[in-house]
Structure formats: structure tokens, C-alpha cells
Amino acid sequence: MIVVIQCKDQVGLVAGITGVLAKEQLNIVSLREHVDKIENRFFIRVHLEEDADSQALEARLKQVLPADAVIKVNPLPEKKVVVLVTKEYHCLGDILIRHYFKTLGAQVQCVIGNHDTLENICQRFDIPFYLVSHDQKDKADFEAQVSSLIDKHAPDYIILAKFMRILSPEFVARYTGRIINIHHSFLPAFVGASPYRQAFERGVKLIGATAHFVTNELDEGPIIAQQIIPVTHSHTAGDMMKAGKEIETAVLAKALHLVFEDRVLVYRNKTVVFE
């Protein structure tokens, strides 16, 4: 069982939390905590050996915590996810393989694509694939169809595995804090389209990838994980793109692992990540 909490910092929080757990006869396997002194914000993740009544434990923890405390008591259920794709296969392929071998930490409910390019690979893994055509001119109607499919499967998270469309503020608000994107640059550098071309033209010596939660600000949501690799003057934009796909796959996989294990706590536009 996992307990994650964030609240206003004050003296005695760790003692209060561990005291409640001791009274409930719950053994602590690991405990990680962090205080953001600038924001005066306290964060903690506790891994417990035993399961307990989630609602009852949350109620007891509230008695020793500040009024603004956000408490999540999660007995490690396997998360449910829906994946949105366009044409690129590398991130989706990795997700489907991990799902097949039960190492993803989540169950893929379905894949939704705005092209049919990746339908075949989904069929090979017996994952439902839904096509919502990219040709639709009415963005609101397109997103309504996508939302209908998502809601049908009631996922915990929505993964944008190289889904190359900008989502409206209304769509993002519908799934606040639940949309995870992989961006093909080391943010905040090279926001938006064609980052490898931008990187090549700028003559950078490092390229990278960033996994983040989606907000209304394009590619500026809370960052979950990042990675970089060196490049040289001899790399073309195509070389950078090829190398970047490997980073994108690895960074998204790491981010999903962290999120599915409740190791990521979001406050405003930043994250605390207990690796």
C-alpha cells in the first residue's frame, strides 16, 4: 500500500503521520519526504507492508495534518491507461511490449489514433484500436469523439505516445493532471514542432526528450522525467531524429513507471519525484 501526502509544512508532520501508522499496526517499508522551503510545502511518500481500509486511514491522517492536506491512499492497484497515437510507432511499441509482459504497471485499455498506421501492431497485441480521422475540420467534434472513447474505458491516465495534435484547453481541463506527453526535446528548449530541425539549425551539442503532464501551455506542463545525449557537428537533422527516438522511448517508459507507482507529486507547475 502506498500513501502520498502534500500539505503546508509545519513541525511534527512526520511524527504525526508515522504515529497514526503505528497505531494502525502498519509496518513502513520505505519513507521519502521533501520540504520545499520557498513554497513552505511538505511532500511525503510512504510504502506500507500491509493493506488497510483506505477511507478509514485517510480520515485518521487528516486529524494530524493541516487543513489543506491532499492525501492519497492507494493499495497499489494496476492503473488503467488509454494511449493516443498518430503515425510513429516507437513509443507505442514499447508500451505494448511492456503491457504484454506485465511490466508496464498498467493495463492498456485501448489505443486511439488519428491515422490508421498503427492499427496493425495493436491487433498483434490484441489491444482495441479506434480510428478518429485526422481529416475532420471541426476540432471540437474530433475531440468529442476521442473523449467519448476515452470515457468509455475510464482510464486513470491518458498517454500521448507521439500524438501529433494540439489539444484544446477544454479537452485538457476535462482530464486535468491525467494526460502524459512525450516531447522530442529537452524542455524548455525547442518547444513546438520540428525540434530536431530547430536543434540542428542551432548547432546544439546535446539533444534530449522530456515527459511531462499536459497543461494549456504548449509543452510547458510539470516535468516528470528528462534525458539527454551528446551530438556533434557531423549529425544531420535526420541523425538527431533517429537518436532522439531512442531517448523518447526510454524517457516515456521511466516517466510512466514513476507515475504508475505514485512517485510523482505535482504542485503548481513543478513535480516532486521520489525515485
C-alpha positions as a Markdown table, in Angstrom:
| # | Residue | x | y | z |
|---|---|---|---|---|
| 1 | Met | 0.0 | 0.0 | 0.0 |
| 2 | Ile | 1.2 | 3.5 | -0.9 |
| 3 | Val | 0.3 | 6.7 | 1.0 |
| 4 | Val | 1.3 | 10.0 | -0.6 |
| 5 | Ile | 0.6 | 13.4 | 1.1 |
| 6 | Gln | 1.3 | 17.0 | 0.3 |
| 7 | Cys | 0.4 | 19.9 | 2.6 |
| 8 | Lys | 1.6 | 23.1 | 4.2 |
| 9 | Asp | 4.8 | 22.4 | 6.1 |
| 10 | Gln | 4.8 | 22.6 | 9.9 |
| 11 | Val | 6.7 | 21.0 | 12.8 |
| 12 | Gly | 5.8 | 17.4 | 13.7 |
| 13 | Leu | 4.3 | 16.2 | 10.4 |
| 14 | Val | 6.4 | 13.1 | 10.1 |
| 15 | Ala | 5.9 | 12.2 | 13.7 |
| 16 | Gly | 2.1 | 12.7 | 13.3 |
| 17 | Ile | 1.9 | 10.5 | 10.2 |
| 18 | Thr | 4.1 | 7.7 | 11.5 |
| 19 | Gly | 2.2 | 7.8 | 14.8 |
| 20 | Val | -1.1 | 7.1 | 13.0 |
| 21 | Leu | 0.5 | 4.3 | 11.0 |
| 22 | Ala | 2.0 | 2.7 | 14.2 |
| 23 | Lys | -1.4 | 2.8 | 15.9 |
| 24 | Glu | -2.9 | 1.1 | 12.9 |
| 25 | Gln | -0.2 | -1.6 | 13.2 |
| 26 | Leu | 1.1 | -0.8 | 9.7 |
| 27 | Asn | 4.7 | -1.5 | 9.0 |
| 28 | Ile | 6.7 | 1.0 | 7.0 |
| 29 | Val | 8.8 | -0.5 | 4.2 |
| 30 | Ser | 10.2 | 2.9 | 3.0 |
| 31 | Leu | 9.5 | 6.6 | 3.6 |
| 32 | Arg | 10.6 | 9.5 | 1.5 |
| 33 | Glu | 9.9 | 13.1 | 2.3 |
| 34 | His | 10.7 | 16.6 | 0.9 |
| 35 | Val | 10.2 | 20.1 | 2.0 |
| 36 | Asp | 10.0 | 23.0 | -0.5 |
| 37 | Lys | 11.2 | 25.8 | 1.7 |
| 38 | Ile | 10.3 | 28.5 | -0.8 |
| 39 | Glu | 6.7 | 27.3 | -1.1 |
| 40 | Asn | 6.6 | 26.1 | 2.6 |
| 41 | Arg | 5.2 | 22.8 | 1.2 |
| 42 | Phe | 5.7 | 19.3 | 2.6 |
| 43 | Phe | 5.6 | 16.1 | 0.5 |
| 44 | Ile | 5.9 | 12.5 | 1.6 |
| 45 | Arg | 5.5 | 9.0 | 0.1 |
| 46 | Val | 5.2 | 6.0 | 2.4 |
| 47 | His | 5.3 | 2.4 | 1.3 |
| 48 | Leu | 3.5 | 0.1 | 3.7 |
| 49 | Glu | 3.9 | -3.6 | 4.0 |
| 50 | Glu | 0.2 | -4.3 | 4.7 |
| 51 | Asp | -3.1 | -3.1 | 3.2 |
| 52 | Ala | -5.7 | -1.2 | 5.2 |
| 53 | Asp | -9.0 | 0.4 | 4.9 |
| 54 | Ser | -8.2 | 3.3 | 2.6 |
| 55 | Gln | -11.0 | 5.6 | 3.7 |
| 56 | Ala | -10.5 | 4.9 | 7.4 |
| 57 | Leu | -6.8 | 5.5 | 7.2 |
| 58 | Glu | -7.3 | 8.8 | 5.2 |
| 59 | Ala | -9.7 | 10.0 | 7.9 |
| 60 | Arg | -7.2 | 9.3 | 10.7 |
| 61 | Leu | -4.4 | 11.0 | 8.8 |
| 62 | Lys | -6.5 | 14.1 | 8.3 |
| 63 | Gln | -6.8 | 14.5 | 12.1 |
| 64 | Val | -3.0 | 15.1 | 12.4 |
| 65 | Leu | -2.4 | 17.1 | 9.2 |
| 66 | Pro | -3.1 | 20.7 | 8.1 |
| 67 | Ala | -6.5 | 21.5 | 6.7 |
| 68 | Asp | -5.1 | 21.9 | 3.1 |
| 69 | Ala | -3.6 | 18.4 | 3.1 |
| 70 | Val | -4.0 | 16.3 | -0.1 |
| 71 | Ile | -3.9 | 12.7 | 0.9 |
| 72 | Lys | -3.9 | 9.7 | -1.5 |
| 73 | Val | -4.1 | 6.2 | 0.0 |
| 74 | Asn | -3.5 | 3.7 | -2.8 |
| 75 | Pro | -3.2 | -0.1 | -2.2 |
| 76 | Leu | -1.2 | -0.4 | -5.5 |
| 77 | Pro | -4.0 | -1.2 | -7.9 |
| 78 | Glu | -2.8 | -1.6 | -11.5 |
| 79 | Lys | -3.6 | 1.6 | -13.3 |
| 80 | Lys | -5.7 | 1.8 | -16.5 |
| 81 | Val | -4.5 | 3.8 | -19.5 |
| 82 | Val | -5.6 | 4.9 | -22.9 |
| 83 | Val | -2.9 | 5.7 | -25.5 |
| 84 | Leu | -3.3 | 8.3 | -28.2 |
| 85 | Val | -1.1 | 8.0 | -31.3 |
| 86 | Thr | -0.5 | 9.3 | -34.8 |
| 87 | Lys | 2.0 | 7.5 | -37.0 |
| 88 | Glu | 5.2 | 7.0 | -35.1 |
| 89 | Tyr | 5.5 | 3.5 | -33.6 |
| 90 | His | 8.5 | 3.5 | -31.2 |
| 91 | Cys | 6.8 | 4.7 | -28.0 |
| 92 | Leu | 3.6 | 2.7 | -28.6 |
| 93 | Gly | 5.6 | -0.4 | -29.5 |
| 94 | Asp | 7.5 | -0.2 | -26.2 |
| 95 | Ile | 4.2 | 0.3 | -24.2 |
| 96 | Leu | 2.6 | -2.6 | -25.9 |
| 97 | Ile | 5.5 | -4.9 | -25.2 |
| 98 | Arg | 5.7 | -3.9 | -21.6 |
| 99 | His | 1.9 | -4.4 | -21.3 |
| 100 | Tyr | 2.2 | -7.9 | -22.9 |
| 101 | Phe | 4.9 | -9.0 | -20.5 |
| 102 | Lys | 3.1 | -7.3 | -17.5 |
| 103 | Thr | 6.0 | -4.9 | -16.7 |
| 104 | Leu | 4.2 | -1.7 | -17.6 |
| 105 | Gly | 2.5 | -1.3 | -14.2 |
| 106 | Ala | -0.8 | -0.6 | -16.0 |
| 107 | Gln | -3.4 | -2.1 | -18.3 |
| 108 | Val | -3.7 | -0.6 | -21.8 |
| 109 | Gln | -7.5 | -0.3 | -22.3 |
| 110 | Cys | -7.3 | 0.8 | -25.9 |
| 111 | Val | -5.3 | 2.9 | -28.5 |
| 112 | Ile | -6.9 | 5.8 | -30.3 |
| 113 | Gly | -5.2 | 7.0 | -33.5 |
| 114 | Asn | -5.9 | 9.9 | -35.9 |
| 115 | His | -4.3 | 7.8 | -38.6 |
| 116 | Asp | -4.7 | 4.0 | -39.1 |
| 117 | Thr | -1.0 | 3.5 | -39.5 |
| 118 | Leu | -0.6 | 1.7 | -36.1 |
| 119 | Glu | -3.8 | -0.3 | -36.1 |
| 120 | Asn | -1.9 | -3.5 | -37.2 |
| 121 | Ile | 0.5 | -3.5 | -34.3 |
| 122 | Cys | -2.4 | -3.1 | -31.9 |
| 123 | Gln | -4.1 | -6.1 | -33.4 |
| 124 | Arg | -1.0 | -8.2 | -32.9 |
| 125 | Phe | -1.2 | -7.5 | -29.2 |
| 126 | Asp | -5.0 | -7.9 | -29.0 |
| 127 | Ile | -5.5 | -4.2 | -28.0 |
| 128 | Pro | -8.6 | -2.4 | -29.3 |
| 129 | Phe | -7.7 | 0.3 | -31.8 |
| 130 | Tyr | -10.1 | 3.1 | -32.7 |
| 131 | Leu | -9.6 | 5.5 | -35.6 |
| 132 | Val | -10.8 | 9.1 | -35.3 |
| 133 | Ser | -9.9 | 10.6 | -38.6 |
| 134 | His | -7.4 | 13.5 | -38.7 |
| 135 | Asp | -9.2 | 14.8 | -41.8 |
| 136 | Gln | -12.0 | 16.3 | -39.7 |
| 137 | Lys | -12.1 | 20.1 | -39.9 |
| 138 | Asp | -14.2 | 20.5 | -36.8 |
| 139 | Lys | -11.7 | 20.2 | -33.9 |
| 140 | Ala | -14.5 | 20.2 | -31.3 |
| 141 | Asp | -16.2 | 17.3 | -33.0 |
| 142 | Phe | -12.9 | 15.4 | -33.3 |
| 143 | Glu | -12.2 | 15.9 | -29.6 |
| 144 | Ala | -15.7 | 14.9 | -28.6 |
| 145 | Gln | -15.3 | 11.6 | -30.4 |
| 146 | Val | -12.0 | 11.0 | -28.7 |
| 147 | Ser | -13.4 | 11.9 | -25.3 |
| 148 | Ser | -16.3 | 9.6 | -25.8 |
| 149 | Leu | -13.9 | 6.7 | -26.4 |
| 150 | Ile | -11.7 | 7.6 | -23.5 |
| 151 | Asp | -14.6 | 7.9 | -21.1 |
| 152 | Lys | -15.9 | 4.6 | -22.2 |
| 153 | His | -12.8 | 2.9 | -20.8 |
| 154 | Ala | -12.5 | 5.2 | -17.7 |
| 155 | Pro | -8.7 | 5.3 | -17.6 |
| 156 | Asp | -6.6 | 6.6 | -14.8 |
| 157 | Tyr | -4.2 | 8.2 | -17.3 |
| 158 | Ile | -4.1 | 9.2 | -21.0 |
| 159 | Ile | -0.7 | 8.7 | -22.7 |
| 160 | Leu | 0.2 | 10.8 | -25.7 |
| 161 | Ala | 2.6 | 8.5 | -27.4 |
| 162 | Lys | 3.7 | 10.8 | -30.2 |
| 163 | Phe | 0.1 | 12.1 | -30.7 |
| 164 | Met | 0.8 | 15.0 | -33.1 |
| 165 | Arg | -2.2 | 17.2 | -32.5 |
| 166 | Ile | -2.5 | 20.2 | -30.1 |
| 167 | Leu | -5.4 | 19.6 | -27.7 |
| 168 | Ser | -7.8 | 22.3 | -26.8 |
| 169 | Pro | -7.9 | 23.9 | -23.3 |
| 170 | Glu | -11.4 | 22.3 | -22.9 |
| 171 | Phe | -10.1 | 18.8 | -23.6 |
| 172 | Val | -7.1 | 19.3 | -21.3 |
| 173 | Ala | -9.4 | 20.6 | -18.5 |
| 174 | Arg | -11.6 | 17.5 | -18.8 |
| 175 | Tyr | -8.6 | 15.3 | -17.8 |
| 176 | Thr | -6.5 | 17.7 | -15.6 |
| 177 | Gly | -3.4 | 16.0 | -14.2 |
| 178 | Arg | -4.1 | 12.8 | -16.1 |
| 179 | Ile | -2.5 | 13.4 | -19.6 |
| 180 | Ile | 1.1 | 12.5 | -20.0 |
| 181 | Asn | 3.1 | 13.6 | -23.1 |
| 182 | Ile | 6.5 | 12.8 | -24.5 |
| 183 | His | 8.1 | 15.8 | -26.2 |
| 184 | His | 11.1 | 15.3 | -28.5 |
| 185 | Ser | 13.4 | 17.9 | -26.9 |
| 186 | Phe | 15.0 | 18.8 | -23.6 |
| 187 | Leu | 12.4 | 21.3 | -22.5 |
| 188 | Pro | 12.3 | 24.3 | -22.2 |
| 189 | Ala | 14.4 | 24.3 | -25.3 |
| 190 | Phe | 12.7 | 23.9 | -28.8 |
| 191 | Val | 9.1 | 24.0 | -27.9 |
| 192 | Gly | 6.5 | 23.0 | -30.5 |
| 193 | Ala | 7.0 | 21.4 | -33.9 |
| 194 | Ser | 10.2 | 20.1 | -35.6 |
| 195 | Pro | 12.6 | 20.4 | -32.5 |
| 196 | Tyr | 15.3 | 18.2 | -34.2 |
| 197 | Arg | 15.3 | 20.6 | -37.1 |
| 198 | Gln | 15.5 | 23.5 | -34.7 |
| 199 | Ala | 18.3 | 21.8 | -32.8 |
| 200 | Phe | 20.3 | 21.1 | -36.0 |
| 201 | Glu | 19.9 | 24.7 | -37.2 |
| 202 | Arg | 21.1 | 26.0 | -33.8 |
| 203 | Gly | 24.1 | 23.7 | -33.8 |
| 204 | Val | 23.4 | 22.2 | -30.4 |
| 205 | Lys | 25.8 | 19.7 | -28.8 |
| 206 | Leu | 23.1 | 17.9 | -26.7 |
| 207 | Ile | 19.6 | 16.7 | -27.7 |
| 208 | Gly | 17.1 | 15.2 | -25.4 |
| 209 | Ala | 13.5 | 14.3 | -24.6 |
| 210 | Thr | 11.0 | 15.3 | -21.9 |
| 211 | Ala | 8.0 | 13.5 | -20.4 |
| 212 | His | 5.5 | 15.9 | -18.8 |
| 213 | Phe | 1.9 | 16.4 | -17.7 |
| 214 | Val | -0.1 | 18.3 | -20.3 |
| 215 | Thr | -1.5 | 21.8 | -19.4 |
| 216 | Asn | -3.0 | 24.6 | -21.5 |
| 217 | Glu | 0.5 | 26.0 | -22.1 |
| 218 | Leu | 2.1 | 24.1 | -25.0 |
| 219 | Asp | 4.9 | 21.8 | -23.8 |
| 220 | Glu | 5.2 | 23.7 | -20.5 |
| 221 | Gly | 3.4 | 21.3 | -18.1 |
| 222 | Pro | 5.0 | 19.8 | -15.0 |
| 223 | Ile | 8.1 | 17.8 | -16.0 |
| 224 | Ile | 8.3 | 14.1 | -14.9 |
| 225 | Ala | 11.5 | 12.9 | -16.5 |
| 226 | Gln | 14.2 | 14.0 | -18.9 |
| 227 | Gln | 17.3 | 12.6 | -20.6 |
| 228 | Ile | 20.0 | 13.9 | -23.0 |
| 229 | Ile | 22.7 | 12.5 | -25.2 |
| 230 | Pro | 25.6 | 14.3 | -26.9 |
| 231 | Val | 25.7 | 15.1 | -30.7 |
| 232 | Thr | 28.3 | 16.7 | -32.9 |
| 233 | His | 28.6 | 18.9 | -36.0 |
| 234 | Ser | 28.6 | 15.7 | -38.1 |
| 235 | His | 25.0 | 14.8 | -37.1 |
| 236 | Thr | 22.3 | 15.7 | -39.6 |
| 237 | Ala | 18.8 | 16.6 | -38.5 |
| 238 | Gly | 17.9 | 13.0 | -39.6 |
| 239 | Asp | 20.6 | 11.5 | -37.4 |
| 240 | Met | 19.3 | 13.6 | -34.5 |
| 241 | Met | 15.8 | 12.4 | -35.1 |
| 242 | Lys | 16.9 | 8.7 | -35.2 |
| 243 | Ala | 18.9 | 9.0 | -32.0 |
| 244 | Gly | 16.1 | 11.0 | -30.4 |
| 245 | Lys | 13.6 | 8.2 | -30.8 |
| 246 | Glu | 15.6 | 6.0 | -28.5 |
| 247 | Ile | 15.6 | 8.7 | -25.9 |
| 248 | Glu | 11.9 | 9.4 | -26.3 |
| 249 | Thr | 11.1 | 5.7 | -25.7 |
| 250 | Ala | 13.3 | 5.5 | -22.6 |
| 251 | Val | 12.1 | 8.7 | -21.0 |
| 252 | Leu | 8.5 | 7.9 | -21.5 |
| 253 | Ala | 9.0 | 4.4 | -20.1 |
| 254 | Lys | 10.7 | 5.9 | -17.0 |
| 255 | Ala | 8.0 | 8.6 | -16.5 |
| 256 | Leu | 5.2 | 6.0 | -16.7 |
| 257 | His | 7.0 | 3.8 | -14.2 |
| 258 | Leu | 7.2 | 6.8 | -11.8 |
| 259 | Val | 3.6 | 7.9 | -12.2 |
| 260 | Phe | 2.1 | 4.4 | -12.0 |
| 261 | Glu | 4.0 | 3.8 | -8.7 |
| 262 | Asp | 2.7 | 7.1 | -7.3 |
| 263 | Arg | 6.2 | 8.5 | -7.1 |
| 264 | Val | 5.3 | 11.9 | -8.7 |
| 265 | Leu | 3.6 | 14.6 | -6.7 |
| 266 | Val | 2.5 | 17.8 | -8.6 |
| 267 | Tyr | 2.4 | 21.3 | -7.0 |
| 268 | Arg | 1.6 | 24.2 | -9.3 |
| 269 | Asn | 3.8 | 23.7 | -12.4 |
| 270 | Lys | 6.5 | 21.6 | -10.7 |
| 271 | Thr | 6.9 | 18.0 | -9.6 |
| 272 | Val | 8.5 | 16.2 | -6.7 |
| 273 | Val | 9.7 | 12.8 | -7.9 |
| 274 | Phe | 10.6 | 10.2 | -5.3 |
| 275 | Glu | 12.7 | 7.8 | -7.4 |
